[in-house]
């Protein structure tokens, strides 16, 4: 299948950046100034050039296999949205190979069973993965807005349509069951961050932070793209410099 491409910039300890449905530039652009003090390693998941296309579909289990060898240098890992799923699988298989984990708004609905808001988000999200542009139009727009896409009342922008088509057929997020106990018991330093824009995602992040005995941080202002929110980069750097994360 070929290896995925990682583009590195900067100097200092490595931060491996794992994007979700949007590409690295959109997801992590606001973190570029950190390259003065850190090596930013931008992983490009399959289907996001210059990495090769997926063999069959977007799949968090394949992401985990792609990420595993990138943990050899024991980097800090920062992951967003769908990218958190493969990151957690890889980290659970080798928890001592990660220096720290920063996890941003992952689709882990099973952590909040019985919550109607979380259940609805999971349902419409997996509907978009299953049906792509054939998803019910109102639900498609609802999901895209939560996911941070620039969606107005008119036709969907071409890049948004391209993103929906790229995600079409991806492995459903509800099938992800990473071993959180293995990560927690290994004492991995964890920061769980969200943007304060969707009740369901806040509840998932609360539950994930509790399950991993991690720190919790909320950064409004950029919707789902929390890395671009005011104060996030400074909070991330403070976390990475804490003794628990830098050990």
C-alpha positions as protocol buffer text, in pm:
chain_id: "A"
residue {
  index: 1
  type: UNK
  ca { x: 0 y: 0 z: 0 }
}
residue {
  index: 2
  type: UNK
  ca { x: 300 y: 233 z: 42 }
}
residue {
  index: 3
  type: UNK
  ca { x: 383 y: 449 z: 340 }
}
residue {
  index: 4
  type: UNK
  ca { x: 208 y: 772 z: 425 }
}
residue {
  index: 5
  type: UNK
  ca { x: 399 y: 1098 z: 388 }
}
residue {
  index: 6
  type: UNK
  ca { x: 510 y: 1303 z: 687 }
}
residue {
  index: 7
  type: UNK
  ca { x: 633 y: 1658 z: 625 }
}
residue {
  index: 8
  type: UNK
  ca { x: 852 y: 1800 z: 902 }
}
residue {
  index: 9
  type: UNK
  ca { x: 920 y: 2163 z: 984 }
}
residue {
  index: 10
  type: UNK
  ca { x: 1111 y: 2331 z: 1268 }
}
residue {
  index: 11
  type: UNK
  ca { x: 1347 y: 2208 z: 1532 }
}
residue {
  index: 12
  type: UNK
  ca { x: 1322 y: 2069 z: 1880 }
}
residue {
  index: 13
  type: UNK
  ca { x: 1116 y: 1784 z: 2025 }
}
residue {
  index: 14
  type: UNK
  ca { x: 877 y: 1630 z: 1773 }
}
residue {
  index: 15
  type: UNK
  ca { x: 503 y: 1687 z: 1770 }
}
residue {
  index: 16
  type: UNK
  ca { x: 329 y: 1438 z: 1539 }
}
residue {
  index: 17
  type: UNK
  ca { x: 15 y: 1604 z: 1400 }
}
residue {
  index: 18
  type: UNK
  ca { x: -264 y: 1371 z: 1281 }
}
residue {
  index: 19
  type: UNK
  ca { x: -549 y: 1542 z: 1097 }
}
residue {
  index: 20
  type: UNK
  ca { x: -907 y: 1421 z: 1055 }
}
residue {
  index: 21
  type: UNK
  ca { x: -1142 y: 1486 z: 765 }
}
residue {
  index: 22
  type: UNK
  ca { x: -975 y: 1812 z: 666 }
}
residue {
  index: 23
  type: UNK
  ca { x: -615 y: 1817 z: 550 }
}
residue {
  index: 24
  type: UNK
  ca { x: -308 y: 1919 z: 752 }
}
residue {
  index: 25
  type: UNK
  ca { x: -296 y: 2276 z: 622 }
}
residue {
  index: 26
  type: UNK
  ca { x: -655 y: 2352 z: 726 }
}
residue {
  index: 27
  type: UNK
  ca { x: -630 y: 2166 z: 1055 }
}
residue {
  index: 28
  type: UNK
  ca { x: -288 y: 2273 z: 1181 }
}
residue {
  index: 29
  type: UNK
  ca { x: -201 y: 2599 z: 1005 }
}
residue {
  index: 30
  type: UNK
  ca { x: -240 y: 2806 z: 1321 }
}
residue {
  index: 31
  type: UNK
  ca { x: 27 y: 2599 z: 1497 }
}
residue {
  index: 32
  type: UNK
  ca { x: 301 y: 2689 z: 1246 }
}
residue {
  index: 33
  type: UNK
  ca { x: 472 y: 2940 z: 1483 }
}
residue {
  index: 34
  type: UNK
  ca { x: 552 y: 2652 z: 1720 }
}
residue {
  index: 35
  type: UNK
  ca { x: 815 y: 2540 z: 1469 }
}
residue {
  index: 36
  type: UNK
  ca { x: 1051 y: 2792 z: 1630 }
}
residue {
  index: 37
  type: UNK
  ca { x: 1076 y: 2557 z: 1929 }
}
residue {
  index: 38
  type: UNK
  ca { x: 935 y: 2221 z: 1814 }
}
residue {
  index: 39
  type: UNK
  ca { x: 961 y: 1992 z: 1515 }
}
residue {
  index: 40
  type: UNK
  ca { x: 613 y: 1981 z: 1364 }
}
residue {
  index: 41
  type: UNK
  ca { x: 559 y: 1648 z: 1186 }
}
residue {
  index: 42
  type: UNK
  ca { x: 254 y: 1678 z: 961 }
}
residue {
  index: 43
  type: UNK
  ca { x: 119 y: 1330 z: 889 }
}
residue {
  index: 44
  type: UNK
  ca { x: -89 y: 1307 z: 572 }
}
residue {
  index: 45
  type: UNK
  ca { x: -351 y: 1033 z: 608 }
}
residue {
  index: 46
  type: UNK
  ca { x: -425 y: 813 z: 308 }
}
residue {
  index: 47
  type: UNK
  ca { x: -621 y: 999 z: 45 }
}
residue {
  index: 48
  type: UNK
  ca { x: -455 y: 1331 z: 129 }
}
residue {
  index: 49
  type: UNK
  ca { x: -172 y: 1406 z: -116 }
}
residue {
  index: 50
  type: UNK
  ca { x: 117 y: 1349 z: -125 }
}
residue {
  index: 51
  type: UNK
  ca { x: 22 y: 1028 z: 62 }
}
residue {
  index: 52
  type: UNK
  ca { x: -120 y: 744 z: -150 }
}
residue {
  index: 53
  type: UNK
  ca { x: -496 y: 686 z: -175 }
}
residue {
  index: 54
  type: UNK
  ca { x: -659 y: 433 z: 56 }
}
residue {
  index: 55
  type: UNK
  ca { x: -662 y: 78 z: -76 }
}
residue {
  index: 56
  type: UNK
  ca { x: -1036 y: 45 z: -16 }
}
residue {
  index: 57
  type: UNK
  ca { x: -1169 y: 324 z: 205 }
}
residue {
  index: 58
  type: UNK
  ca { x: -1080 y: 565 z: 483 }
}
residue {
  index: 59
  type: UNK
  ca { x: -1025 y: 337 z: 782 }
}
residue {
  index: 60
  type: UNK
  ca { x: -905 y: 423 z: 1132 }
}
residue {
  index: 61
  type: UNK
  ca { x: -753 y: 75 z: 1169 }
}
residue {
  index: 62
  type: UNK
  ca { x: -534 y: 140 z: 865 }
}
residue {
  index: 63
  type: UNK
  ca { x: -447 y: 480 z: 1011 }
}
residue {
  index: 64
  type: UNK
  ca { x: -328 y: 303 z: 1327 }
}
residue {
  index: 65
  type: UNK
  ca { x: -98 y: 76 z: 1126 }
}
residue {
  index: 66
  type: UNK
  ca { x: 38 y: 377 z: 937 }
}
residue {
  index: 67
  type: UNK
  ca { x: 104 y: 568 z: 1257 }
}
residue {
  index: 68
  type: UNK
  ca { x: 269 y: 285 z: 1450 }
}
residue {
  index: 69
  type: UNK
  ca { x: 619 y: 323 z: 1296 }
}
residue {
  index: 70
  type: UNK
  ca { x: 602 y: 701 z: 1342 }
}
residue {
  index: 71
  type: UNK
  ca { x: 600 y: 650 z: 1718 }
}
residue {
  index: 72
  type: UNK
  ca { x: 953 y: 506 z: 1717 }
}
residue {
  index: 73
  type: UNK
  ca { x: 1103 y: 836 z: 1831 }
}
residue {
  index: 74
  type: UNK
  ca { x: 848 y: 873 z: 2114 }
}
residue {
  index: 75
  type: UNK
  ca { x: 688 y: 1196 z: 1991 }
}
residue {
  index: 76
  type: UNK
  ca { x: 417 y: 1408 z: 2142 }
}
residue {
  index: 77
  type: UNK
  ca { x: 103 y: 1332 z: 1937 }
}
residue {
  index: 78
  type: UNK
  ca { x: -175 y: 1579 z: 1861 }
}
residue {
  index: 79
  type: UNK
  ca { x: -478 y: 1439 z: 1678 }
}
residue {
  index: 80
  type: UNK
  ca { x: -804 y: 1584 z: 1549 }
}
residue {
  index: 81
  type: UNK
  ca { x: -1151 y: 1439 z: 1485 }
}
residue {
  index: 82
  type: UNK
  ca { x: -1144 y: 1111 z: 1282 }
}
residue {
  index: 83
  type: UNK
  ca { x: -765 y: 1113 z: 1316 }
}
residue {
  index: 84
  type: UNK
  ca { x: -801 y: 1059 z: 1692 }
}
residue {
  index: 85
  type: UNK
  ca { x: -941 y: 709 z: 1632 }
}
residue {
  index: 86
  type: UNK
  ca { x: -633 y: 568 z: 1461 }
}
residue {
  index: 87
  type: UNK
  ca { x: -411 y: 760 z: 1701 }
}
residue {
  index: 88
  type: UNK
  ca { x: -572 y: 600 z: 2005 }
}
residue {
  index: 89
  type: UNK
  ca { x: -550 y: 252 z: 1851 }
}
residue {
  index: 90
  type: UNK
  ca { x: -179 y: 301 z: 1781 }
}
residue {
  index: 91
  type: UNK
  ca { x: -114 y: 449 z: 2125 }
}
residue {
  index: 92
  type: UNK
  ca { x: -304 y: 170 z: 2301 }
}
residue {
  index: 93
  type: UNK
  ca { x: -88 y: -91 z: 2123 }
}
residue {
  index: 94
  type: UNK
  ca { x: 233 y: 85 z: 2235 }
}
residue {
  index: 95
  type: UNK
  ca { x: 149 y: 336 z: 2508 }
}
residue {
  index: 96
  type: UNK
  ca { x: 510 y: 386 z: 2614 }
}
residue {
  index: 97
  type: UNK
  ca { x: 595 y: 497 z: 2259 }
}
residue {
  index: 98
  type: UNK
  ca { x: 409 y: 827 z: 2297 }
}
residue {
  index: 99
  type: UNK
  ca { x: 537 y: 1110 z: 2511 }
}
residue {
  index: 100
  type: UNK
  ca { x: 193 y: 1269 z: 2539 }
}
residue {
  index: 101
  type: UNK
  ca { x: -146 y: 1275 z: 2366 }
}
residue {
  index: 102
  type: UNK
  ca { x: -353 y: 1581 z: 2279 }
}
residue {
  index: 103
  type: UNK
  ca { x: -694 y: 1472 z: 2150 }
}
residue {
  index: 104
  type: UNK
  ca { x: -931 y: 1718 z: 1983 }
}
residue {
  index: 105
  type: UNK
  ca { x: -1307 y: 1654 z: 1940 }
}
residue {
  index: 106
  type: UNK
  ca { x: -1304 y: 1283 z: 1849 }
}
residue {
  index: 107
  type: UNK
  ca { x: -1618 y: 1096 z: 1734 }
}
residue {
  index: 108
  type: UNK
  ca { x: -1626 y: 849 z: 2024 }
}
residue {
  index: 109
  type: UNK
  ca { x: -1999 y: 842 z: 2093 }
}
residue {
  index: 110
  type: UNK
  ca { x: -1988 y: 510 z: 2281 }
}
residue {
  index: 111
  type: UNK
  ca { x: -1828 y: 692 z: 2573 }
}
residue {
  index: 112
  type: UNK
  ca { x: -2160 y: 869 z: 2645 }
}
residue {
  index: 113
  type: UNK
  ca { x: -2428 y: 599 z: 2616 }
}
residue {
  index: 114
  type: UNK
  ca { x: -2790 y: 705 z: 2630 }
}
residue {
  index: 115
  type: UNK
  ca { x: -2725 y: 1073 z: 2556 }
}
residue {
  index: 116
  type: UNK
  ca { x: -2966 y: 1187 z: 2280 }
}
residue {
  index: 117
  type: UNK
  ca { x: -2742 y: 1468 z: 2152 }
}
residue {
  index: 118
  type: UNK
  ca { x: -2442 y: 1238 z: 2125 }
}
residue {
  index: 119
  type: UNK
  ca { x: -2654 y: 966 z: 1962 }
}
residue {
  index: 120
  type: UNK
  ca { x: -2784 y: 1211 z: 1701 }
}
residue {
  index: 121
  type: UNK
  ca { x: -2437 y: 1336 z: 1616 }
}
residue {
  index: 122
  type: UNK
  ca { x: -2317 y: 977 z: 1575 }
}
residue {
  index: 123
  type: UNK
  ca { x: -2615 y: 890 z: 1356 }
}
residue {
  index: 124
  type: UNK
  ca { x: -2583 y: 1181 z: 1115 }
}
residue {
  index: 125
  type: UNK
  ca { x: -2205 y: 1152 z: 1106 }
}
residue {
  index: 126
  type: UNK
  ca { x: -2216 y: 787 z: 1011 }
}
residue {
  index: 127
  type: UNK
  ca { x: -2494 y: 863 z: 760 }
}
residue {
  index: 128
  type: UNK
  ca { x: -2259 y: 1105 z: 583 }
}
residue {
  index: 129
  type: UNK
  ca { x: -1985 y: 841 z: 576 }
}
residue {
  index: 130
  type: UNK
  ca { x: -2229 y: 581 z: 442 }
}
residue {
  index: 131
  type: UNK
  ca { x: -2418 y: 791 z: 188 }
}
residue {
  index: 132
  type: UNK
  ca { x: -2198 y: 1087 z: 103 }
}
residue {
  index: 133
  type: UNK
  ca { x: -2377 y: 1348 z: -106 }
}
residue {
  index: 134
  type: UNK
  ca { x: -2691 y: 1133 z: -102 }
}
residue {
  index: 135
  type: UNK
  ca { x: -2735 y: 1197 z: 272 }
}
residue {
  index: 136
  type: UNK
  ca { x: -3056 y: 1380 z: 365 }
}
residue {
  index: 137
  type: UNK
  ca { x: -2970 y: 1741 z: 269 }
}
residue {
  index: 138
  type: UNK
  ca { x: -3072 y: 1894 z: 603 }
}
residue {
  index: 139
  type: UNK
  ca { x: -2873 y: 1638 z: 800 }
}
residue {
  index: 140
  type: UNK
  ca { x: -2574 y: 1674 z: 568 }
}
residue {
  index: 141
  type: UNK
  ca { x: -2564 y: 2049 z: 627 }
}
residue {
  index: 142
  type: UNK
  ca { x: -2613 y: 2004 z: 1000 }
}
residue {
  index: 143
  type: UNK
  ca { x: -2318 y: 1768 z: 1019 }
}
residue {
  index: 144
  type: UNK
  ca { x: -2098 y: 1982 z: 796 }
}
residue {
  index: 145
  type: UNK
  ca { x: -2160 y: 2288 z: 1013 }
}
residue {
  index: 146
  type: UNK
  ca { x: -2061 y: 2095 z: 1327 }
}
residue {
  index: 147
  type: UNK
  ca { x: -1756 y: 1964 z: 1140 }
}
residue {
  index: 148
  type: UNK
  ca { x: -1645 y: 2319 z: 1065 }
}
residue {
  index: 149
  type: UNK
  ca { x: -1720 y: 2333 z: 691 }
}
residue {
  index: 150
  type: UNK
  ca { x: -1802 y: 2678 z: 546 }
}
residue {
  index: 151
  type: UNK
  ca { x: -2164 y: 2600 z: 470 }
}
residue {
  index: 152
  type: UNK
  ca { x: -2420 y: 2872 z: 398 }
}
residue {
  index: 153
  type: UNK
  ca { x: -2769 y: 2851 z: 257 }
}
residue {
  index: 154
  type: UNK
  ca { x: -2666 y: 2818 z: -107 }
}
residue {
  index: 155
  type: UNK
  ca { x: -2493 y: 2536 z: -296 }
}
residue {
  index: 156
  type: UNK
  ca { x: -2213 y: 2363 z: -110 }
}
residue {
  index: 157
  type: UNK
  ca { x: -1865 y: 2491 z: -202 }
}
residue {
  index: 158
  type: UNK
  ca { x: -1666 y: 2265 z: -434 }
}
residue {
  index: 159
  type: UNK
  ca { x: -1402 y: 2187 z: -173 }
}
residue {
  index: 160
  type: UNK
  ca { x: -1671 y: 2085 z: 76 }
}
residue {
  index: 161
  type: UNK
  ca { x: -1830 y: 1853 z: -181 }
}
residue {
  index: 162
  type: UNK
  ca { x: -1487 y: 1705 z: -252 }
}
residue {
  index: 163
  type: UNK
  ca { x: -1438 y: 1641 z: 118 }
}
residue {
  index: 164
  type: UNK
  ca { x: -1773 y: 1465 z: 148 }
}
residue {
  index: 165
  type: UNK
  ca { x: -1691 y: 1246 z: -149 }
}
residue {
  index: 166
  type: UNK
  ca { x: -1349 y: 1161 z: -7 }
}
residue {
  index: 167
  type: UNK
  ca { x: -1509 y: 1053 z: 323 }
}
residue {
  index: 168
  type: UNK
  ca { x: -1787 y: 857 z: 152 }
}
residue {
  index: 169
  type: UNK
  ca { x: -1758 y: 489 z: 237 }
}
residue {
  index: 170
  type: UNK
  ca { x: -1520 y: 541 z: 530 }
}
residue {
  index: 171
  type: UNK
  ca { x: -1527 y: 297 z: 818 }
}
residue {
  index: 172
  type: UNK
  ca { x: -1801 y: 408 z: 1061 }
}
residue {
  index: 173
  type: UNK
  ca { x: -1673 y: 581 z: 1372 }
}
residue {
  index: 174
  type: UNK
  ca { x: -1902 y: 371 z: 1593 }
}
residue {
  index: 175
  type: UNK
  ca { x: -1684 y: 67 z: 1525 }
}
residue {
  index: 176
  type: UNK
  ca { x: -1382 y: 223 z: 1699 }
}
residue {
  index: 177
  type: UNK
  ca { x: -1316 y: 80 z: 2045 }
}
residue {
  index: 178
  type: UNK
  ca { x: -961 y: 183 z: 2145 }
}
residue {
  index: 179
  type: UNK
  ca { x: -823 y: 38 z: 2466 }
}
residue {
  index: 180
  type: UNK
  ca { x: -831 y: 348 z: 2682 }
}
residue {
  index: 181
  type: UNK
  ca { x: -741 y: 151 z: 2993 }
}
residue {
  index: 182
  type: UNK
  ca { x: -405 y: 56 z: 2844 }
}
residue {
  index: 183
  type: UNK
  ca { x: -325 y: 421 z: 2779 }
}
residue {
  index: 184
  type: UNK
  ca { x: -441 y: 537 z: 3122 }
}
residue {
  index: 185
  type: UNK
  ca { x: -261 y: 260 z: 3308 }
}
residue {
  index: 186
  type: UNK
  ca { x: 63 y: 344 z: 3125 }
}
residue {
  index: 187
  type: UNK
  ca { x: 45 y: 693 z: 3273 }
}
residue {
  index: 188
  type: UNK
  ca { x: 46 y: 874 z: 2938 }
}
residue {
  index: 189
  type: UNK
  ca { x: -6 y: 1249 z: 2983 }
}
residue {
  index: 190
  type: UNK
  ca { x: -330 y: 1345 z: 2804 }
}
residue {
  index: 191
  type: UNK
  ca { x: -496 y: 1673 z: 2713 }
}
residue {
  index: 192
  type: UNK
  ca { x: -848 y: 1660 z: 2567 }
}
residue {
  index: 193
  type: UNK
  ca { x: -953 y: 1981 z: 2390 }
}
residue {
  index: 194
  type: UNK
  ca { x: -1276 y: 2106 z: 2238 }
}
residue {
  index: 195
  type: UNK
  ca { x: -1418 y: 2425 z: 2089 }
}
residue {
  index: 196
  type: UNK
  ca { x: -1732 y: 2480 z: 2295 }
}
residue {
  index: 197
  type: UNK
  ca { x: -1954 y: 2483 z: 1986 }
}
residue {
  index: 198
  type: UNK
  ca { x: -2145 y: 2151 z: 2005 }
}
residue {
  index: 199
  type: UNK
  ca { x: -2298 y: 2000 z: 2318 }
}
residue {
  index: 200
  type: UNK
  ca { x: -2242 y: 1644 z: 2198 }
}
residue {
  index: 201
  type: UNK
  ca { x: -1870 y: 1696 z: 2138 }
}
residue {
  index: 202
  type: UNK
  ca { x: -1828 y: 1862 z: 2477 }
}
residue {
  index: 203
  type: UNK
  ca { x: -1982 y: 1560 z: 2648 }
}
residue {
  index: 204
  type: UNK
  ca { x: -1766 y: 1318 z: 2451 }
}
residue {
  index: 205
  type: UNK
  ca { x: -1454 y: 1514 z: 2540 }
}
residue {
  index: 206
  type: UNK
  ca { x: -1553 y: 1526 z: 2907 }
}
residue {
  index: 207
  type: UNK
  ca { x: -1597 y: 1148 z: 2908 }
}
residue {
  index: 208
  type: UNK
  ca { x: -1271 y: 1086 z: 2724 }
}
residue {
  index: 209
  type: UNK
  ca { x: -1071 y: 1304 z: 2965 }
}
residue {
  index: 210
  type: UNK
  ca { x: -1224 y: 1117 z: 3257 }
}
residue {
  index: 211
  type: UNK
  ca { x: -1153 y: 776 z: 3104 }
}
residue {
  index: 212
  type: UNK
  ca { x: -788 y: 868 z: 3040 }
}
residue {
  index: 213
  type: UNK
  ca { x: -739 y: 1062 z: 3364 }
}
residue {
  index: 214
  type: UNK
  ca { x: -641 y: 1353 z: 3141 }
}
residue {
  index: 215
  type: UNK
  ca { x: -653 y: 1729 z: 3149 }
}
residue {
  index: 216
  type: UNK
  ca { x: -946 y: 1910 z: 2986 }
}
residue {
  index: 217
  type: UNK
  ca { x: -942 y: 2235 z: 2789 }
}
residue {
  index: 218
  type: UNK
  ca { x: -1210 y: 2432 z: 2600 }
}
residue {
  index: 219
  type: UNK
  ca { x: -1118 y: 2692 z: 2336 }
}
residue {
  index: 220
  type: UNK
  ca { x: -1410 y: 2872 z: 2167 }
}
residue {
  index: 221
  type: UNK
  ca { x: -1372 y: 3079 z: 1856 }
}
residue {
  index: 222
  type: UNK
  ca { x: -1285 y: 2839 z: 1573 }
}
residue {
  index: 223
  type: UNK
  ca { x: -1559 y: 2576 z: 1592 }
}
residue {
  index: 224
  type: UNK
  ca { x: -1439 y: 2223 z: 1521 }
}
residue {
  index: 225
  type: UNK
  ca { x: -1094 y: 2348 z: 1416 }
}
residue {
  index: 226
  type: UNK
  ca { x: -989 y: 2399 z: 1776 }
}
residue {
  index: 227
  type: UNK
  ca { x: -619 y: 2431 z: 1691 }
}
residue {
  index: 228
  type: UNK
  ca { x: -699 y: 2768 z: 1533 }
}
residue {
  index: 229
  type: UNK
  ca { x: -888 y: 2900 z: 1838 }
}
residue {
  index: 230
  type: UNK
  ca { x: -746 y: 3185 z: 2045 }
}
residue {
  index: 231
  type: UNK
  ca { x: -524 y: 3053 z: 2320 }
}
residue {
  index: 232
  type: UNK
  ca { x: -502 y: 2693 z: 2201 }
}
residue {
  index: 233
  type: UNK
  ca { x: -141 y: 2701 z: 2080 }
}
residue {
  index: 234
  type: UNK
  ca { x: -27 y: 2854 z: 2410 }
}
residue {
  index: 235
  type: UNK
  ca { x: -224 y: 2597 z: 2611 }
}
residue {
  index: 236
  type: UNK
  ca { x: -79 y: 2314 z: 2405 }
}
residue {
  index: 237
  type: UNK
  ca { x: 277 y: 2436 z: 2455 }
}
residue {
  index: 238
  type: UNK
  ca { x: 222 y: 2476 z: 2830 }
}
residue {
  index: 239
  type: UNK
  ca { x: 91 y: 2119 z: 2846 }
}
residue {
  index: 240
  type: UNK
  ca { x: 383 y: 1981 z: 2645 }
}
residue {
  index: 241
  type: UNK
  ca { x: 628 y: 2148 z: 2881 }
}
residue {
  index: 242
  type: UNK
  ca { x: 466 y: 2012 z: 3196 }
}
residue {
  index: 243
  type: UNK
  ca { x: 676 y: 1746 z: 3376 }
}
residue {
  index: 244
  type: UNK
  ca { x: 418 y: 1470 z: 3312 }
}
residue {
  index: 245
  type: UNK
  ca { x: 424 y: 1532 z: 2936 }
}
residue {
  index: 246
  type: UNK
  ca { x: 795 y: 1595 z: 2897 }
}
residue {
  index: 247
  type: UNK
  ca { x: 914 y: 1296 z: 3101 }
}
